[in-house]
Amino acid sequence: MCEDWQDPHALRKRILTRLFDRMDEKDAVAIVGILFEYRIVLSREFWSLLRHHSRKIPLEPLDPQEASSLVARLFHMDCDVLFTSFHREWSQLRNSPRTTSLRSRIESHELVARLEPWSTLP
């Protein structure tokens, strides 16, 4: 097993690039929002590949700047434009069919068990 499988950024990259060849600005904003508001719980298949059957370590949510940077780098977009678009559009996209569809698509990846809503609020 490659060492980068234990690197959270490498795992996010693997998941996103396997699911999406390219994406438009609205999808990118939605992905940034998903990476910001959800933790990715990795599947049993993933842990069995690493031989860590009992570990349940999720990929924790990213802050919006870090999520924007990741998505922009992976899909050759301008990070500043994406970050600004996220702040402008995420409240409208948060509960949209587009975001629901993208969440489902991420959850369909073989390494993902589920997305868990996450909040830093008490």
C-alpha positions in Angstrom: 0.0 0.0 0.0 1.3 3.4 -0.9 2.3 5.6 2.0 0.3 8.5 0.6 -2.9 6.5 1.6 -2.2 7.7 5.1 -2.0 11.3 4.1 -5.5 13.0 4.4 -4.8 15.4 1.5 -3.7 12.5 -0.8 -6.9 10.6 0.1 -9.1 13.6 -0.6 -7.3 14.0 -3.9 -7.7 10.4 -4.8 -11.4 10.4 -4.0 -12.2 13.7 -5.9 -10.1 13.0 -9.0 -11.5 9.5 -9.3 -15.1 10.9 -9.2 -14.7 14.1 -11.3 -12.7 14.6 -14.5 -13.5 18.3 -14.4 -16.1 20.5 -12.8 -17.8 23.8 -13.3 -17.7 26.7 -10.9 -21.0 25.8 -9.1 -19.9 22.2 -8.6 -16.6 23.5 -7.3 -18.3 25.8 -4.8 -20.5 22.9 -3.7 -17.5 20.6 -3.2 -15.7 23.3 -1.2 -18.8 23.5 1.0 -19.0 19.7 1.4 -15.3 19.5 2.4 -16.0 22.4 4.9 -19.2 21.0 6.5 -18.7 17.2 6.3 -16.2 14.8 7.6 -15.5 11.8 5.3 -15.7 8.5 7.1 -13.6 6.0 5.3 -15.0 2.6 4.4 -14.1 -0.8 5.8 -12.6 -1.6 2.5 -10.1 1.2 2.9 -9.1 0.1 6.4 -8.8 -3.6 5.4 -6.4 -2.6 2.7 -4.3 -1.0 5.3 -4.8 -3.8 7.7 -6.2 -1.5 10.4 -9.6 -3.1 10.8 -10.6 -1.4 14.1 -9.5 2.1 13.2 -12.3 4.5 12.3 -10.4 7.7 11.6 -12.4 10.2 9.4 -11.0 12.8 7.1 -11.9 15.9 9.1 -13.5 18.9 7.5 -11.3 21.6 6.0 -11.6 25.3 6.5 -13.0 27.1 3.5 -9.6 28.5 2.4 -8.0 25.1 2.5 -10.9 23.4 0.8 -10.8 26.1 -1.9 -7.1 25.7 -2.4 -7.4 21.9 -2.8 -10.3 22.0 -5.2 -8.7 24.8 -7.2 -5.4 22.9 -7.5 -7.1 19.6 -8.5 -9.3 21.1 -11.1 -7.1 24.0 -12.4 -9.1 26.8 -11.1 -8.3 30.2 -9.6 -8.3 29.7 -5.8 -9.1 33.3 -4.9 -12.1 33.3 -7.3 -13.3 30.0 -5.9 -13.0 31.1 -2.3 -14.9 34.3 -3.1 -17.6 32.4 -4.9 -17.9 30.0 -2.0 -18.6 32.9 0.4 -21.1 34.4 -2.1 -22.9 31.2 -3.1 -22.7 28.5 -0.5 -25.7 29.6 1.5 -27.8 29.1 -1.6 -26.2 25.9 -2.7 -26.0 24.2 0.7 -29.4 22.4 0.5 -29.7 22.3 -3.3 -30.2 19.2 -5.4 -26.8 19.9 -7.0 -25.1 19.5 -3.6 -27.2 16.5 -2.6 -26.2 14.8 -5.8 -22.5 15.6 -5.3 -22.6 14.3 -1.7 -24.2 11.1 -3.0 -21.5 10.8 -5.6 -18.7 11.2 -3.0 -20.4 8.6 -0.8 -20.5 6.2 -3.8 -16.6 6.1 -3.8 -15.3 2.7 -2.7 -13.1 4.3 0.0 -16.0 6.3 1.5 -18.4 4.9 4.0 -20.4 8.1 4.5 -20.3 11.8 5.0 -21.1 13.1 8.5 -22.3 16.6 9.0 -19.8 18.4 11.2 -20.1 21.7 13.0 -17.6 23.6 15.1 -20.5 25.2 16.9 -21.2 24.0 20.4 
